[in-house]
């Protein structure tokens, strides 16, 4: 297939730069889509990050109403196979049970993405229903980390992160219910922002009242791409239960200037969990960089009840997911999930949560409220909380204890095994506050290690300002001198 750029040129362009090339008439949206298609053909056999490409959207980027005059000018874009529906496209969520399912219409966010000028050319891999932290079911697909294909991608936005890190596309859709944007972004050298609750719509299936922890977003290689995505796609669908946050100035403008010196609390011991020793050293190195930039950094742990938070969040996942399964069963006239079509841990989650009482949900909601208020008080004194993005090294493929293929008979124990490695990101999901993983560090294995910054609700712009300041301090790009083993330029 003919390409319009060399692969080195392609990888050097972020989405904003590609859009500028289209605006200048140097290249067309169709040519961009064709080059992305060629990138998938080159990379996918090695990492398995893309489920399907949409040939019609590649041949004609205006397909299904993509606004080529929008800010992204037809830049090719991959949707995670979970979250907002894409009209008439398959959305199988990594599960045998949903094979063949097609969305009947675009979700609200999908329409926003199209209006932004992003050309949805395909869908990326995710673990079954996005529940576990790696895409490893050989009966469906296995996705590998392009930095070293022997390692997991983490999840659940696995295919999105692997595709962007490998240079297939500069920007991809992702979702986050406890760290599913930030955690894989952290192990792929990417920017992963989980916006505040009330920035990007999760309509029509969920709202910010029923979804609680669910958020939408993207992963990217440049801060300005993430800022442009939020500016272009934010806002609530008609009939939302709550007002949506607004910004006095576009984030794409805010990030051009440094934030005021910030009060940053840094920690790695959250309740019973703490970081790997090497991670603590990388955290200390990040602290020194922040101090050089003029920020006040102190080792302080947030004043919240972590045990209560993890218990409540586990209840939320189990009860929400069980009802998701139950709705699918009712539509098909089934009384129980077929054991040959749904992975073992997901079956156990359904069994534990399907008849959960209102009293248990009320206790969960009460804990969400208490923890959110306590964290809110903490943010009256501190602007930002800094931790590693995750607590333990990225495992090699095959660590079954983290998978929904696990034979662990105790679903609660399985969840707490996850919390031991994914310790830091769930708090922002519970409280609806903003969190971002920034590629500032490295694991002993050579896999990237994100640093995670959290702030109060609605303060997403400041996180992006801080990320942009760090990006400039490192020469304008986070991974200038390093590239994954599997990469389009290789």
N, C-alpha and C positions, 0 to 999 in steps of 0.2 A: 504494500500500500504506500502511495506517495504521501510524504509529509511536508509541511511548509516550513518547519524549523528543524534544526538539528536537535537531538535529544538533550544536549547540554543547554541549548537556548530554551527549550521547552521547560526544563526543570528550573531554570533561573527566573522564569516569569511567575509571579503570583497572579491571582485572578484579577486584581486591579490593573496590573500591567497588561494582561491579555486584553482586557476591556478597552484600555487606551489604544492598543494596536488596532482593534476593530474600529474604534471611533476615528482613527487617523486614516482608515482605509487601507492599511498595510496587509490586512488579513480579514477573512470573513468568518462569521460564526460557523458556517458549514465546515470550513477548513479546520477550525479549532476542534469541532466535534470529531472529524475524521482522524485528527492526530491523537485525540484521547482514545478513540477506538483502537488505533494502532498500538498505543501504550498498553491498553488492556491485553491485547493479543500477545504483546511482548512479555508482560509481567505476570499475568494471571496464572500461567502454568506453574510458576514457581512459588506463589504465595496464596493463591485461591481466594482473593478478596472480593471479586465481583461475581454476582450470581448470574446476571443477565444484562445484555445491552439492548437498547431500543433502537432498532435500525431506522425506523421512520423519523425519530427525533434527531438522529445523526444526519440523515439525508436532508431533512428540512427542519432546522432548529425552531422555526415558528410553530411547529406542531403543538396542538392543544393550547394555543394561546400564549406561548412564551413571548414576552414583550422585548423584542430585540433592541428597542430604544431605551430599555431600563438600564440602571447603573452598571450592570454586569455585561450588557451587550451580547448575550448569547454564549457566555463562557460555559463550557460543559460541566455538569454537576451530577453527582451520584447520590441517590437517596438510600438511606438505610432501609433494609427490608422489614421495617417495624416502625410504627408511628403514623404520621399523616398518610392517608391514602392518596394514591395517584390514579386518576381516572382510567379505568379499563386495564390497568397494569396489575400483574401478579403481585401479591404481598403475602408471602408464605411464612414469614417470621421464623425461619430456620426449623420448621416442624413438619413432619410427615402429615400431621393432623390437618394442617392448613394448605397442603399442596393443592394447587388449582384455584385458590381463592383470589378473586379480583375485586378491587374497590370499584364501586359504582360511580363515584364522583371524586373530584379533588377535595381534600380537606382544606380548611381555611388557610393554614400555613402553606400548603402546596400552591394555592393561588397567589399568595404573597411572594413565594419563591419565583414563580413564573413572572409576576409583575416586576420583580427585580431584574429580570433579564437572564436568569440562570436557566440553562437548557438541561432538563432532566434526561440524561441519556442512558441511565441504567440503575441497578440496585445493588447494594453491597451486603455482605454476609453479617449475620448476627447469630448468637447462640439461641437455642429454642426459647421463643417468647422473650428474649433478652434477659433471662433470669441469671445466668452464671457468668463467670469472669473469663471465659475463653470460648473460642469457636472450634470445638473438637468433637464432632460426631461424624465418623467416617461414612455412616450411612447417608448423611446429608452433604456435608462438606467439612474440610479442615482448612483453617486460615492460619498462615504463618507470619511471624514478625519479620519484615524485610531487613531489619538490622542484623538478624541472625535467624534463619529459617528453622533452626532447631528449637527456638523459644516460642512461647505463646504470645499472642497479641494482647492478652487481657481482653476485656469486653465491657459492655456488650457492643459498643460501636467499633467492632473489630475490623470489619472490611473497610469501613470509612477511613480509619486511621492508617491501616496498611496501604490503602490505595494512595492516600495523600503523601505518606512518607516515601513511598516508592516512586513518586513523581508522575503517577497516572493522571491525576487532576490536582489542581492547587487547593481545592476547597470541596468539602463534602458534608452532607447532612449527617447529624448525629443526634442521639437522645440520651437523657441522663435521669435516672431515678435514684441514684445513690453514689454516682461517680462514673457512669457509663460513657460520658464524654471525656471527663478529666483523666480517669485512670489509663485508658488505652492511649490517649494523647500523651500522657506522661511517659509511657514506655515506647513511644515512637518519635519523640523529638518535635512535638507539635504544640500549637496553642489550642487549648480546649477550655472554652468558657461555658460554665453553667450559669445562665442568666437568673436574675431574681424571679421568683414566682410573680407572674403578671407582666411579663415582657413579651414572650412569644406564646401564641395561643396553642392549646392542646385540644381544641375543638375538632370534630363534634363529639367524639366518644367520651371524652373526659373534660372536666373543668378544673379550675384551681381549688374548688371545694371538694370534688370527688377524687381528683387525681393526687392531691397532696404533694407527693414527691416528684411527680413527672414533669420534666421540662424538655424542650426542644432546643436545637442549636446546630452548631457546625464545628468542624475541626479544620485547621488551616496551618499554613507555614508562615504567615505574616500577620502581625497584629492588625494592620490596616484592612486586610481581607475580612477578619472577624468583625471589626468595627463596622465595615460597610454592610456585611450581612445583617447585623442587628439593626442598623439604621433602616435598611430596606424592607425588612420582614417583620418588624415588631408590630404589636397592636393586637387587640382582642377581636374575636369574631362577634357578630351581632348576638346579643343576649347573654354575654358573659356575666358571671355572678359578682364580679368585683371590678373596680376601675383598674386600668392598666397604667403602669409607670410611664411617664413621659420624660424626655430630656430637653432642657432649655437649649442645648446646642447639639448638633449631630456628633456622634462619637468619632467620626472620621476627622472632624475638626479638633475635638478635645485632645486626641492623641498626639497632635502636633506640638503640644506643650507639655512639659513635665508637671507632675502633680506637686503641690506644696509638700514640704517635708512631712513625712507621715510617722505616726506612732505605731510601730509594728511589734506585736507580741509574737514570739516564736516559741514553739513547743514541739515535742514529739512523743510525749507521754500522755496518752488520753485514756483515763480510766485504767483498765488492766492491760492496755496495748502500748507498745513502744516500738521505735524504729530499729532496724538493723544498724549495727555499729558503723558500717561504711556510710550509710545514709546520714547518720548524725554528722559525720565529717563533712559530707557534701552540704548539709544544712548550715553548718558553721561557715563554710566557704561562701555560701549565699548571703549569710548575715554580714560578712565583711564587705561584700560588694554593695549591699544596701547602705551600709554605714558610709562607704566612700561616696555614695550618691547623696548623702546628707540626711538620711532617714534615721530616726531614733528607734533602735531595736533592743528589746529586752526579752529575756527568757521568762515568759509568763504563760501559764496554762489557763484557758477559759474557765470561768466559774460556772460550770454546768454539771449536772448529774449525768455522766456518760453512761453509766449502767442503765439508768432510766431511759435515756435516749436510744440506745441500741435495742432495748427490749421493745419499746414502742415502735421503732422503725421495722423491726422484724414482724411484729403483729400487723403493721400496715402492709408489708409486702405479701404476707401469707393471705390475709383476708382479701386484699384487692385482687391478687392473682387468682385466688380460688373462685371469685365471682366472675372474673374474665373467662375462665374455663367453663364455669357453669352456664354462662350466657351462650357460649358456643355449643354446648351440649344441648341446651333447650332448642336452639335453632335447628338442630339435626334430629331432634326427637330421641336423644340418648339419655340414659340415666347415670352413666359413668364413663369416664374417658377410656378409650380402647388402649389397653396396655402395650400393644405393639405399635402405637402411633404417637405416644407421648413419653418423654424420658422419665426415668424412675423418680428423681427428686421432684419433678413437676407434678407427678401423680401424688406424691406424699404431701406436697403443698396443698393440692386440691382437697385431699382427704382431711387435712388438719383444719383448713380454713373455711370449707364450704358451709358449715353450720356454726361458725363463730357467732357468739351472742352480741347483742347490742351493748351489753355491759362491758364486754371486752373491748369493743370498739370505742366506747365512751372513755375508758381508762387510757386507751391509746391517744385519743384526741386531747384528753386532759394533760398527758405527758408532753404532747407536741406543744401545747400552749405554754406549759411551765418552762420547758427547755428554751423555747423561742423567746420568752420574756427575759430569762436569765442571760441568754446570749445578747439580747438587745441592750441590757444594762452594761454588759461587758464592752460593747461597741460604743458606749458613751465615753469610755476612757481610751479605747484603742481604735485606730482606724482599720487595721488589718491584722489578721492572724496568719502566720506562716508556719507550714509544716511540709514534710515531703508529701508528694501526691499519694503514695502508698507506703506501707510500712516494711515490706519484705521484698527480696529480689524477685524479679520476673522469673517464673519457673520455666523449666523445659517443657515442651509438649509432653502430654501424658500424665500430668499430675491429676489423677482422677478425683482426688478429694475436693477439688474446686469445681468439678463439672456436675451438671444435672444428670449425667450418666453414672454418678457415684452410687455405690451400693450401701451408703450410710443409712441405717434404718431410722435414725433420729433426725428429723428435718430441722429441729432447733439447733442441734449440734452442728449440722451442716452449715447453717447460716452463720453461726459463731466462728466456724473455721474461716469463712469468708471475711468476717469482720477483723480477724487477726491480721490479715494481709491488706484489706481495704479499710483501714481504720479511720482515715481522716476526712474523706469526702462525704460520708453520709450526713454529717451534721448540717451542712449547707442545704442538702436536699430536704431534711426534716423541717428546717426553719424557714425555707424559702429564700434564703439569702444567696448572694452571688459568690461564686468561686471560680478560680481560673488556675489551670495547670500551665506553667511556663517552662520551656525546655532549658534549664539552667545547669543540669548536673548529669552525672554518668554513674551507672552501676559498675561493679567490678567486672561483670561479664562483657562490658562494652555496649550494653543496651542503654538507651537514654533513661534518665531519671528526672521527672518533672518536679518542680517545686510548686506547692499549692498555696494560693493566697485567697483568703476569704474576707468579705466585708459585709456591712449591713445591707438590708433590703434597699433596692433602688439605686445602689451606689456602683453599678456595673461600670459606668464610665470611668470612675477613678481606677478600678482594677485594670482597665484597658490602657489608661494613661501610664500606670506603673509598668505594665508589660512593655509598652512602647518605649518608655525610658530605658528599661533594661535592654531592649533590643538595640537601641541606639548605642548604649554603652558597650555593647559587644560587637560594634562595627556595622550594625544595620541588619544583621541576620544571625539567628541563633546557632545554625549548624554550617557555617561558612566552610569550614575545613574538613568536614566529615560527611560521609554519605552512607546510606545503608548498603549492605552486601548486595541486595537485590534492588536495582534502581534503573530507571529508564536510560540514564547516562552511561551505565556500565557496559 
